[in-house]
């Protein structure tokens, strides 16, 4: 029996020596070795399902898996709930993906879109260089894989990463991914996916992960396919991440079914919010006054307000936007009232109750009233009278803000469905919120 601890110590010492020798290799050599271990199965076991976590059971299983992974890594102290739940999980702009094997959650990660509350990593990393380029930013966070599958050659990790890539590029309207990871893991992201570091230095004390060190990095999804194509050009199919991400179809992925052309998939009902953030954890109780105020502005319907933390006496309303904006991707066209000019094709990217923001290829006079015909979903079309109120420049496209003269019924139902957080449900149900 005494031989077991000896061999265990010997194995650990050999691993430490191997890591030290590996660290002495040139960066290119190390990255090449990482890529040589890629094994992405184009036909995973049918028992594996990849989907958005949407039920209480799925979300709870994701949060419990994340808790156990973070505790074992020293990234958090054990929580009485047995879950790792943060304020970012409470936002309608956050999507939690899960991998289920035999109907049990064995992998998870969360995609956090920028909101009024921001990103976890922006507290310690400067995102100025990322913001200077056009496109939405999403932080990849809360990644965990069940211990049973951590040494199986990426059986869960690679399908989960592919799901993340497809979701971000097809449904989440994302251009830039940002991450904050432990220095031990950053080379995996650099070598396999070609993330670039936000800074050359390591943050030694990142409070979001219990004071562990962290490295920030970013990936531009607009240019990533070409980079991956060149890097994996001579690799066999199972070691070719370009082919896996761009050309392979995994039937295991359950794509979200959306009635509208939104870019978020909110799943949190008032009951789920109350369960995870009031009953099971103290997330809401521990929020700052400003974040409590922002939550009330994000969830400004009576059903949600009942389960949110009480507003502080001083809300600081002058410092926050009063009308929430929602991210969408709706094709539309502008028509001049006179009919003399040609139709102008635009893409609506943000909407609110009384206006929207759109990508547009030319300037439009601010004093001109136009008719906007907007395809809100596969069957819903809104026809509005609009006027330009703001113009901003982008990297390769022009942006305009538009004021709506009088919202039609379809637009009002659409926006209220967004406020209700149930864009996948029947549009007519949104009328119950029209007061």
N, C-alpha and C positions, 0 to 999 in steps of 0.2 A: 504493500500500500504506500510506503514511503517513496517509492520510485515515481509515482504519479506527479507529485509536486515538483520533483526534480526535472522530469521531462517537460513539464509545463513551463517552468522557468527557463529551461534551455531553449524551448521553441520561441518564447518571447524574446530572449536575447538574440537569437538568430534573425528574427524579424526586425529587431532594432538595427542590427548590423546591416542587413539587406537594405533597409530604408536609408541609412547613412550613405551607403555606397551608391544607391540610386540617386540620391540628392547631389552627388558629385558630378554626375553626367551633365553634359551641355543641355540647355533647355530643349533644343530641337530633338535630341536623342530621347529625352524623357517623354516628350509629347508623342513621338513616334511609337514608343513602347506602349503608352496608354491606348493609342488608336489600334494597336495590334491586338488588344484584348476585347475590342468591340465584338459583340455577338448578338445581332438583332434578328430574331426569328420572324420571317414574313408571314408565318402561319401559326400564331400562338394557339395554345390549347383553348378549345371552345369553352372550357370552364372559367376562363378569364373574361371579365366584362369591365369595360372602362366607361364611366359615366359621370355626370354631375351629381354630387351628393345633394339630395333634395329632401329626403325624409328625416325625421328625428333620429331614427335608428342609424341611418347612414352617416349623418353629421356627428352623432355621438361616437360612433365607432372610429371615425376619422380623428376626432379630437382626443380620444383615448389612445389610439395608436401613436399620435403625435406626442402626447404627454409622456408615454413610456419611453419613446425614442429620445426625447429631450432630457428626461431625468437620467437615463443611462449614460448619456453623453456629457452630463454636467451642465447642460444649457438652461436648466431650471430646477428649482426645488420641488419636491412632490406637492401636488395640490390636493386638498381633501376631496375634490370632485373626481379625481383621477383623469381629468381632461386638461388640455392646454387650449384655452379659449381667450382670444384677445378682442379688443374693440374693433379691429379691422375685420374680424369675422362677422361683425354685426352689420356691416355696410352692404347695401344693395349692389354696390359696384365691385364686390368681392365674389369670386366664384371658387368653390372648393371642388376639385376633381378627386375621384376615387377609383381605385382598382379593386375589383371584387373577384375572389376566387372561391368557387363553390358557395357563392352568395355571402362570403365573409370579406370585410374590408381588409386588404393586405397592403395597400399603398395609398398615399394621399399627397396632394400639394394644393396650395391656395394661390390664386392669381388676384393681386390687389391692384385695382385700377386707381389712378390718382383721384383724390376727392378733396373736399374741404378739410378733412382730417389728415390728408397727406399719406406718406409711406412710412413704414417703420425705419428704413435705412436713411431717410433724408435727414434724420437727426444727427447723423455722424458723417455722411458722405455728401459732397457737393455735386449736384446734378445739373449744374449750369451748362456744361458742355453737351449734355444729352438734350436739354430743353431747347438749345439753340437750333436743333434740327427739327423739322416738321414731324408730327406723328405722336400718337398716344403712348404713354409710358405705363408699364405694368411691372410690379415687383413680384417675382416668383418667391414664395415663402412657404414655410410650414411643410417641408418635404419629409416624408417618413415612409419606410418600407418595413414590413413585418420581418422580424429576425429570421423566420423560416425561409425567406426568399432573398436574403441579403448576399448569399454566397452561391447563387444559382446563375451567374453569368448575365445578370440584367434581365431575368425573366419578367420581372414586374417593372423595373426602373425604365427600361427602354420603351416599352409600350406606353407607360405613363408619360414619358418625355415626348413621344410622338403625338399623343393625345393633346398635350399642352401646346405643341407646335401648331397642330391643325386648328385647335380651338382659338388660339391667339390670332392666327393669320386669316382664318375664315369667318369666325363669329365674334371675336372680341375687339376687332378693329385696332390691333396693336402693332406698333412699329418697333418700339424699344423695350427689351426686357432688362431689368436690373435685379441684381442679387447681392446679398450679404452672406458670405459663407465663411466657415472656419478655414484658416490658412492651410490646414491639412488637405482640404478638398478643392481648393481653387484651381489646381492644375488639371483636375478632371474636366472642369468646365472650359478652361482655356484650350486644352488639347483636343477634346472631343467636339465641342460646339463652338469654339473660337470666341468665347467671351473675352472682352478686353477690360483690364483693371481700370477703375475710376481714379485710383491713385497708387503710386508705387509703395506707399507705406501701409503698414498693418495697424488697424485700430486695436489697441491692446485691451480695451475694456468697453464692450458693447452691452449696455444694460438690457437690451431687448432679449438677450440670450444669457442672462445671469452673469454678465461681466466677462464672458469668454471673448477671445480675440476674434476679429472679423476682417475680411477683405471684401471690398465692393467691386463689382464688375458689371458690364453692360454688353448687350448683343443687339445689333441693328438688324431686324428681321428683313428689311428691304434688301440688304446686301448679303445676308447669310447664305441664301441658296447658291450663289456663285462661288463663295468661299468654300462651302462644303463640297460643291461639285469638283473643284480643283483638288482639294485635299484628299478626297476619296476616289478619284478617277480610276485608279488602278487596283482598287480593293475588290475582293470577291463579294458577291451579293450580301452575305450575312455580316460582312464587316464594313459595308458601305452605308454610312448614315445619310448621305445625300439621297441615295435611292430609297432608303427606308422612310425618310421624312417626306420626300417630294413625289415619289412614284408608287409606293406600296400602299395598298388599301387594306386596312385591318377591319374585318367584319366585327371584331370584338368591341369596337368603339360605337357607343350609342350617341349619335349626334343630337343636339337639342332641337326640339320642334318649336318653332316660334311662329306666332301668328303675325307679328310685326317685324319690321326691319330694325330691331333694336340691337345693341351690342353688349347687353348685359343679360344675365339670367338670374334675377333675384328669386330666391326660394323661401326667404324668411317671412313667415306669417307672424302676426302679433303673438300667437301662442308659442311659436318656436323661440322668438326673441325673449319672451318672458321666461321660458324654461331654461335656456342656456345662460342668459346674462343676469337674471334675477334669482331664480330658484336654485340652480346648480352652482353658480359661481358668484363672485362679488365684482364682476367687471364693471357694471354700471355704477355701483356704489363708490368705486375708487377713481372715477373719472374726474378730470378737472372741470371747473365751471364752464370754460369755453367749449370743451368737447360735449358737455351735456346740452349746451345751447345749440351746437351744430347738429346734434342728433335730432333735436326737435325740429330743426329746419329741414333736415333730410326726410324725416318721417312726420309730415305735418298733417296726417289724417287722424281723426279722433280715435280710431281703433288702435293705432300705434302709440299715440300719445299716452294712453292709459298705462302702458307697460314701460314707458321710458322713465329714467330718473327724473325727479322733480327739478324744475328749472331753478337756477340760483336767483337771488333777489335782483342782482344786476346782470343782465343778459348780454350787454355789449352788442346790441343788435345793429348798431351803426357800422360795426366792423365786419359783418358777414353778409353774404348775399341773401336777400329775402326771398327770391324766387328761384327754386331749385332748377337746375338744368340737367337734362338727361342725354346720354350719348346714344346716337342712332346712326344708321347708314342708309338713308332713304334716297332713291333716285327721284329727281324732280325736274321741272322745267318752268321757266318764266316766260310769260306772254305779255307783250305790250298792249295796253288798252286800245290803241289806235290800229293795231294789227299790221303796222307798216314794217316793223323790225322782225327779223327772224327769231324763232324761239331760241332761248338761251338754256342750255342744259346745265344743271347744277347738281350737287350732292349735299343733302342736308346732314350735318354731323352732330348738331346739338339742338334740342328743343326745350321750350318752357311753355308756360300757359299762354304767353302773349307774344312770343317771337321765336326765332330760330337762327342758327348760324349755319352757313353753307360754304362749301368749296365751289369756287366759280372761276372761270377762265378769263374774265374781262371785267373792267370797271363799269359801274352803273350809276347814273346821276342820283344823288340822294333825294331830290325832290320829286322823283318819278314814282307813281303808283303802278304796280304791276299785278298781274294775276299769277299766282303760284299754284301749280298742280303737282301735288306731292303724293307719291306712292308710299303709303304708310306700311303696307303689308301686301300679301299676295292678292287680297281682295278689296282692301280698304284704300280709297283715294280721297284726299282732302283738296278742296279748291278754295284758295284764300286770296284776299286782296292784301298786298304787302308793300312795304316801303323800306329802302335801304336806310339804316341808321348808323352803321359803323363799318369801316373797312380796315382790314389788317393784312399785312403781307406774310407769305409763307415761303418755304424753301423753293417750291416749284409750282405753287398754286396760289391763287388769290382767295381770300376769305371775306365774306360779308355777313354782317348781322342784319336781320330783317325784323321790322315791327309788323304785327298782324293787325289789320284794321278791325276786323270782327271775326273771331274764330267760328268756323262752322261746327255743326254737331259732331261730325266725324273726328275733327281735330280735338274737340273738347273731350270726347270719350277716350280718344287715344292718350292724351296727356294724363287724364285721370287714371287710366289703367296703369300708366307708368308710376304715378304717385302711389297707387295701391300696391305696387310691387308684384303684380300678377299678370304680366304681359302675355303669358301663354294661355290665359283663360278667355272665355267668351267676351268679346268686346261689349256686348249689350249689358253685361253685368256691371260695367263701369258706370252706367247711368245712375246707379244708386249713390254715387259719390257727387253727382252734379246737384249742388244746392243753389 
